[in-house]
Amino acid sequence: MPPVVEAAMLFLVVVLIAAAVLEVGGDAAIRYGLVRSAWQWIALGASALVAYGLVVNTSRSIDFGRLLGVYIAVFFVVSQVFSVTWFGERPTAGILIGGALIVAGGAVIQLAAR
């Protein structure tokens, strides 16, 4: 791959990971705020969700449908990391199998565009 393509791909991966961290973190903050009746956490979560929307759409080099299709795979992986580290939840076999299908789908979406 030419260096320009590799740099663009790396930028896209960083953007998608940052967007997923903002979205999952925003959802987690809202959940935390609801459980503890803490409006500050809800407001922080809402702000993170707005930031997610801005970040995920910084890459206009690929179609919206493809962007969000690939993003879903990144979102799944990041959400599982949050689930384990923040909430102490362990993924079940069904989550792991379904997640593998989600990640495979994201790979198909990305690779089929080439």
Z-matrix of the N, CA and C atoms (Angstrom, degrees):
N
C 1 1.459
C 2 1.523 1 109.51
N 3 1.327 2 117.19 1 139.25
C 4 1.462 3 119.67 2 176.39
C 5 1.527 4 110.46 3 -64.71
N 6 1.337 5 117.15 4 150.42
C 7 1.468 6 120.86 5 -178.45
C 8 1.534 7 113.84 6 -55.66
N 9 1.333 8 116.98 7 -34.46
C 10 1.471 9 119.99 8 -179.90
C 11 1.525 10 110.25 9 -65.21
N 12 1.330 11 116.87 10 -41.63
C 13 1.464 12 121.37 11 179.32
C 14 1.525 13 110.05 12 -66.48
N 15 1.331 14 116.44 13 -42.66
C 16 1.459 15 120.56 14 178.89
C 17 1.527 16 110.62 15 -62.01
N 18 1.328 17 118.08 16 -41.58
C 19 1.462 18 121.76 17 179.10
C 20 1.519 19 111.03 18 -65.41
N 21 1.327 20 117.03 19 -40.48
C 22 1.458 21 120.84 20 178.47
C 23 1.522 22 110.48 21 -65.15
N 24 1.328 23 117.22 22 -40.58
C 25 1.461 24 121.19 23 179.00
C 26 1.529 25 110.85 24 -65.79
N 27 1.322 26 116.74 25 -42.48
C 28 1.464 27 120.90 26 177.93
C 29 1.526 28 110.51 27 -62.67
N 30 1.331 29 117.24 28 -42.43
C 31 1.460 30 121.26 29 177.38
C 32 1.521 31 110.30 30 -60.00
N 33 1.319 32 117.54 31 -44.41
C 34 1.456 33 121.47 32 -179.81
C 35 1.525 34 110.94 33 -61.95
N 36 1.317 35 117.41 34 -43.71
C 37 1.468 36 121.02 35 179.44
C 38 1.524 37 110.41 36 -62.14
N 39 1.329 38 117.27 37 -44.05
C 40 1.474 39 120.93 38 178.86
C 41 1.518 40 110.68 39 -62.63
N 42 1.331 41 117.03 40 -43.58
C 43 1.468 42 121.28 41 179.23
C 44 1.526 43 110.40 42 -62.13
N 45 1.320 44 117.34 43 -44.78
C 46 1.460 45 120.24 44 -178.62
C 47 1.523 46 112.02 45 -66.37
N 48 1.314 47 117.49 46 -38.77
C 49 1.474 48 120.30 47 177.06
C 50 1.523 49 109.96 48 -66.29
N 51 1.328 50 117.76 49 -44.23
C 52 1.467 51 120.62 50 178.21
C 53 1.521 52 111.06 51 -61.00
N 54 1.326 53 116.94 52 -42.86
C 55 1.463 54 121.03 53 178.69
C 56 1.523 55 110.64 54 -62.74
N 57 1.309 56 116.94 55 -42.89
C 58 1.466 57 120.41 56 -179.72
C 59 1.522 58 111.26 57 -65.07
N 60 1.323 59 117.38 58 -40.69
C 61 1.469 60 120.48 59 177.53
C 62 1.525 61 109.98 60 -62.02
N 63 1.324 62 117.21 61 -42.23
C 64 1.469 63 120.40 62 178.01
C 65 1.525 64 111.22 63 -64.98
N 66 1.325 65 117.83 64 -43.65
C 67 1.463 66 119.67 65 -178.01
C 68 1.527 67 111.58 66 -68.62
N 69 1.306 68 116.81 67 -48.77
C 70 1.461 69 119.76 68 -179.54
C 71 1.529 70 110.06 69 -66.12
N 72 1.332 71 116.48 70 -42.10
C 73 1.470 72 119.71 71 177.69
C 74 1.518 73 111.87 72 -62.58
N 75 1.332 74 116.96 73 -40.01
C 76 1.460 75 120.75 74 177.26
C 77 1.515 76 111.55 75 -63.46
N 78 1.327 77 116.71 76 -44.24
C 79 1.464 78 120.45 77 177.15
C 80 1.532 79 110.91 78 -62.11
N 81 1.336 80 116.18 79 -42.72
C 82 1.465 81 120.15 80 -180.00
C 83 1.532 82 110.84 81 -64.94
N 84 1.326 83 117.27 82 -40.17
C 85 1.467 84 120.42 83 179.03
C 86 1.527 85 110.84 84 -64.52
N 87 1.322 86 117.05 85 -40.77
C 88 1.462 87 120.01 86 177.74
C 89 1.530 88 110.14 87 -64.58
N 90 1.296 89 117.58 88 -43.35
C 91 1.471 90 120.64 89 178.04
C 92 1.529 91 110.15 90 -59.99
N 93 1.317 92 116.38 91 -45.96
C 94 1.461 93 121.62 92 178.77
C 95 1.531 94 110.27 93 -59.66
N 96 1.332 95 116.26 94 -44.08
C 97 1.458 96 120.83 95 179.50
C 98 1.516 97 112.75 96 -64.87
N 99 1.305 98 117.74 97 -38.35
C 100 1.465 99 121.23 98 178.73
C 101 1.524 100 111.50 99 -68.35
N 102 1.326 101 116.34 100 -43.01
C 103 1.468 102 120.62 101 -179.18
C 104 1.528 103 110.60 102 -65.03
N 105 1.314 104 117.19 103 -36.37
C 106 1.465 105 121.32 104 -175.71
C 107 1.534 106 113.33 105 -103.73
N 108 1.319 107 116.60 106 7.18
C 109 1.472 108 122.12 107 -177.54
C 110 1.532 109 111.03 108 50.17
N 111 1.322 110 115.53 109 47.26
C 112 1.466 111 122.17 110 -178.11
C 113 1.524 112 108.84 111 -114.18
N 114 1.316 113 117.42 112 99.64
C 115 1.464 114 122.08 113 -175.76
C 116 1.521 115 111.89 114 -62.59
N 117 1.341 116 118.09 115 -27.01
C 118 1.469 117 120.36 116 -179.91
C 119 1.530 118 110.70 117 -62.50
N 120 1.320 119 115.96 118 -39.77
C 121 1.468 120 119.87 119 178.61
C 122 1.520 121 110.72 120 -68.42
N 123 1.325 122 116.15 121 -37.41
C 124 1.465 123 119.85 122 177.94
C 125 1.528 124 109.82 123 -64.28
N 126 1.326 125 117.03 124 -42.84
C 127 1.465 126 121.08 125 178.37
C 128 1.531 127 110.73 126 -64.75
N 129 1.323 128 116.77 127 -41.15
C 130 1.471 129 120.50 128 177.44
C 131 1.526 130 110.03 129 -62.06
N 132 1.325 131 115.94 130 -43.10
C 133 1.464 132 119.91 131 178.67
C 134 1.522 133 111.79 132 -62.84
N 135 1.331 134 116.52 133 -42.42
C 136 1.464 135 120.22 134 179.08
C 137 1.530 136 110.33 135 -62.62
N 138 1.309 137 117.07 136 -40.72
C 139 1.469 138 121.12 137 178.45
C 140 1.531 139 110.98 138 -63.84
N 141 1.315 140 115.85 139 -41.01
C 142 1.469 141 119.80 140 178.96
C 143 1.522 142 110.63 141 -64.97
N 144 1.334 143 117.75 142 -36.34
C 145 1.460 144 120.39 143 179.33
C 146 1.530 145 111.88 144 -68.76
N 147 1.325 146 116.79 145 -36.41
C 148 1.472 147 119.45 146 175.01
C 149 1.529 148 109.15 147 -65.74
N 150 1.329 149 116.52 148 -43.14
C 151 1.467 150 120.31 149 178.95
C 152 1.527 151 110.72 150 -61.58
N 153 1.328 152 116.72 151 -39.56
C 154 1.470 153 120.51 152 176.64
C 155 1.523 154 110.25 153 -56.33
N 156 1.334 155 116.98 154 -47.99
C 157 1.463 156 121.01 155 -179.00
C 158 1.510 157 112.69 156 -59.05
N 159 1.319 158 115.70 157 -37.11
C 160 1.466 159 119.88 158 178.02
C 161 1.530 160 111.19 159 -71.21
N 162 1.324 161 116.32 160 -44.68
C 163 1.469 162 120.66 161 -176.40
C 164 1.526 163 111.27 162 -66.99
N 165 1.331 164 117.65 163 -46.14
C 166 1.470 165 119.32 164 -176.01
C 167 1.526 166 111.18 165 -63.25
N 168 1.313 167 117.16 166 -25.51
C 169 1.461 168 120.12 167 -178.57
C 170 1.530 169 113.99 168 -95.70
N 171 1.339 170 117.48 169 9.80
C 172 1.471 171 119.04 170 176.82
C 173 1.518 172 111.73 171 -69.34
N 174 1.321 173 116.43 172 -27.29
C 175 1.463 174 119.85 173 179.87
C 176 1.519 175 109.05 174 -91.77
N 177 1.313 176 115.64 175 104.98
C 178 1.457 177 120.50 176 178.41
C 179 1.533 178 110.86 177 -104.65
N 180 1.331 179 115.62 178 12.87
C 181 1.465 180 119.73 179 -177.75
C 182 1.525 181 112.32 180 -80.77
N 183 1.331 182 117.40 181 -15.09
C 184 1.464 183 119.34 182 176.88
C 185 1.526 184 108.54 183 -125.19
N 186 1.314 185 115.50 184 156.86
C 187 1.463 186 121.22 185 -178.36
C 188 1.523 187 111.08 186 -58.71
N 189 1.326 188 115.58 187 147.68
C 190 1.460 189 122.56 188 -177.95
C 191 1.530 190 111.18 189 -56.55
N 192 1.316 191 117.30 190 -46.43
C 193 1.464 192 120.65 191 -179.07
C 194 1.514 193 112.47 192 -61.93
N 195 1.303 194 116.81 193 -42.44
C 196 1.477 195 120.68 194 177.89
C 197 1.519 196 110.50 195 -67.59
N 198 1.336 197 116.43 196 -42.93
C 199 1.464 198 120.87 197 179.17
C 200 1.521 199 110.69 198 -56.51
N 201 1.334 200 116.25 199 -50.97
C 202 1.461 201 119.49 200 -177.47
C 203 1.519 202 111.79 201 -72.24
N 204 1.321 203 118.05 202 -28.97
C 205 1.461 204 120.60 203 175.74
C 206 1.520 205 111.36 204 -63.23
N 207 1.315 206 116.60 205 -45.55
C 208 1.465 207 121.14 206 177.31
C 209 1.525 208 109.71 207 -69.13
N 210 1.336 209 116.42 208 -38.20
C 211 1.462 210 120.91 209 -179.59
C 212 1.529 211 111.56 210 -59.21
N 213 1.318 212 117.52 211 -37.53
C 214 1.469 213 120.73 212 -179.18
C 215 1.528 214 110.55 213 -57.12
N 216 1.324 215 117.38 214 -40.04
C 217 1.462 216 120.49 215 178.60
C 218 1.528 217 110.97 216 -65.00
N 219 1.333 218 116.52 217 -43.94
C 220 1.468 219 120.65 218 178.18
C 221 1.536 220 109.53 219 -64.54
N 222 1.331 221 116.38 220 -43.23
C 223 1.463 222 121.49 221 178.75
C 224 1.528 223 110.82 222 -57.71
N 225 1.323 224 116.92 223 -43.90
C 226 1.463 225 120.03 224 -179.53
C 227 1.527 226 110.84 225 -58.84
N 228 1.325 227 116.85 226 -48.61
C 229 1.468 228 120.62 227 -177.46
C 230 1.531 229 110.19 228 -62.57
N 231 1.327 230 117.45 229 -46.88
C 232 1.465 231 120.77 230 -179.46
C 233 1.527 232 110.43 231 -63.84
N 234 1.331 233 117.57 232 -39.18
C 235 1.469 234 119.31 233 -179.82
C 236 1.532 235 111.45 234 -65.01
N 237 1.315 236 117.02 235 -34.32
C 238 1.464 237 118.85 236 177.74
C 239 1.529 238 111.33 237 -69.95
N 240 1.329 239 116.83 238 -36.68
C 241 1.465 240 120.18 239 176.06
C 242 1.531 241 109.67 240 -62.11
N 243 1.335 242 117.34 241 -45.67
C 244 1.469 243 120.99 242 177.53
C 245 1.525 244 110.63 243 -62.15
N 246 1.319 245 116.96 244 -43.05
C 247 1.456 246 121.75 245 -177.78
C 248 1.530 247 111.03 246 -57.94
N 249 1.319 248 115.87 247 -42.59
C 250 1.462 249 120.71 248 -179.29
C 251 1.526 250 111.02 249 -74.37
N 252 1.341 251 116.86 250 -46.62
C 253 1.467 252 119.44 251 -172.78
C 254 1.526 253 113.78 252 -79.86
N 255 1.316 254 119.04 253 -37.83
C 256 1.469 255 121.32 254 -177.10
C 257 1.519 256 113.30 255 -89.96
N 258 1.333 257 116.08 256 -38.70
C 259 1.453 258 119.51 257 -173.44
C 260 1.529 259 113.70 258 -109.41
N 261 1.330 260 117.54 259 -3.66
C 262 1.460 261 121.18 260 178.03
C 263 1.518 262 114.02 261 66.54
N 264 1.318 263 117.02 262 21.99
C 265 1.463 264 121.20 263 -179.69
C 266 1.524 265 109.45 264 -89.84
N 267 1.298 266 116.25 265 140.25
C 268 1.463 267 121.54 266 177.56
C 269 1.523 268 109.07 267 -105.35
N 270 1.327 269 117.59 268 133.68
C 271 1.471 270 118.95 269 -179.80
C 272 1.526 271 111.36 270 -67.93
N 273 1.304 272 114.63 271 140.49
C 274 1.469 273 120.90 272 176.67
C 275 1.527 274 108.89 273 -81.44
N 276 1.310 275 114.97 274 172.01
C 277 1.468 276 119.58 275 177.01
C 278 1.525 277 110.29 276 -60.49
N 279 1.324 278 116.97 277 -39.22
C 280 1.461 279 120.59 278 178.96
C 281 1.522 280 112.25 279 -62.31
N 282 1.330 281 116.38 280 -41.11
C 283 1.468 282 119.77 281 177.81
C 284 1.523 283 110.22 282 -65.20
N 285 1.313 284 117.10 283 -42.63
C 286 1.472 285 120.11 284 -179.83
C 287 1.527 286 111.78 285 -65.31
N 288 1.322 287 117.13 286 -41.85
C 289 1.469 288 120.05 287 179.62
C 290 1.531 289 110.05 288 -68.86
N 291 1.329 290 116.38 289 -47.56
C 292 1.463 291 119.71 290 177.69
C 293 1.513 292 111.52 291 -61.02
N 294 1.333 293 116.16 292 -40.29
C 295 1.459 294 120.59 293 178.43
C 296 1.518 295 112.44 294 -63.84
N 297 1.324 296 116.21 295 -37.94
C 298 1.473 297 119.38 296 176.70
C 299 1.526 298 110.19 297 -62.12
N 300 1.325 299 116.59 298 -37.88
C 301 1.467 300 120.18 299 177.22
C 302 1.530 301 111.09 300 -67.15
N 303 1.327 302 117.12 301 -39.31
C 304 1.466 303 121.17 302 177.79
C 305 1.528 304 110.05 303 -62.63
N 306 1.319 305 116.60 304 -47.68
C 307 1.472 306 120.88 305 -179.60
C 308 1.534 307 109.99 306 -64.46
N 309 1.323 308 116.98 307 -40.81
C 310 1.469 309 119.53 308 176.95
C 311 1.521 310 110.44 309 -62.39
N 312 1.309 311 117.29 310 -39.83
C 313 1.469 312 121.22 311 177.23
C 314 1.512 313 111.41 312 -61.94
N 315 1.330 314 117.41 313 -42.35
C 316 1.461 315 121.01 314 177.21
C 317 1.516 316 111.49 315 -62.11
N 318 1.326 317 116.13 316 -39.71
C 319 1.471 318 119.82 317 178.07
C 320 1.523 319 110.75 318 -65.61
N 321 1.322 320 117.22 319 -41.22
C 322 1.471 321 120.14 320 178.50
C 323 1.523 322 110.01 321 -62.04
N 324 1.337 323 116.90 322 -45.15
C 325 1.470 324 120.81 323 179.57
C 326 1.520 325 110.54 324 -58.51
N 327 1.325 326 116.97 325 -46.18
C 328 1.462 327 121.12 326 -177.41
C 329 1.526 328 111.80 327 -69.81
N 330 1.307 329 117.20 328 -45.59
C 331 1.476 330 120.55 329 -175.11
C 332 1.532 331 111.69 330 -75.15
N 333 1.314 332 117.54 331 -30.64
C 334 1.468 333 120.11 332 -179.64
C 335 1.532 334 111.91 333 -67.44
N 336 1.322 335 116.61 334 -20.79
C 337 1.456 336 120.48 335 179.98
C 338 1.528 337 112.79 336 -75.76
N 339 1.305 338 116.47 337 -11.62
C 340 1.472 339 120.45 338 -176.53
C 341 1.467 340 110.13 339 -87.53
